[in-house]
Amino acid sequence: MQIYIHSKSSDATPFPKLCGFKRVAIPAGSEEEIEISICDSAFTVVNDEGEVISGGNEFTFYAGTCQPDPLSEKLSGTSCVSVSVVK
């Protein structure tokens, strides 16, 4: 399972960044609850001056088996689920 984060900050990159992952084996048709920790640095961005700053308070998290982009989803045959949060 891969977790990506994307900040709504104007300093954020246009693409989500990997912020957590965990190898799990879940049989087809089964469900399992897993926990993946997200470190504080996931909520930061690098501005134009090269400074690491807060990424604001609005984020979108993506969870799946690939990156949250159309090509990765096409190649893997799966898509990510997403949720927006305010910190």
Stockholm file with secondary structure:
# STOCKHOLM 1.0

chainA/1-87         MQIYIHSKSSDATPFPKLCGFKRVAIPAGSEEEIEISICDSAFTVVNDEGEVISGGNEFTFYAGTCQPDPLSEKLSGTSCVSVSVVK
#=GR chainA/1-87 SS CEEEEEECSTTSCSSCEEEEECCCCCCTTCCCCCCCCCCGGGGEEECTTSCEEECCSEEEEEEESSCSSHHHHHHHSCCCEEEEEEC
#=GC SS_cons        CEEEEEECSTTSCSSCEEEEECCCCCCTTCCCCCCCCCCGGGGEEECTTSCEEECCSEEEEEEESSCSSHHHHHHHSCCCEEEEEEC
//
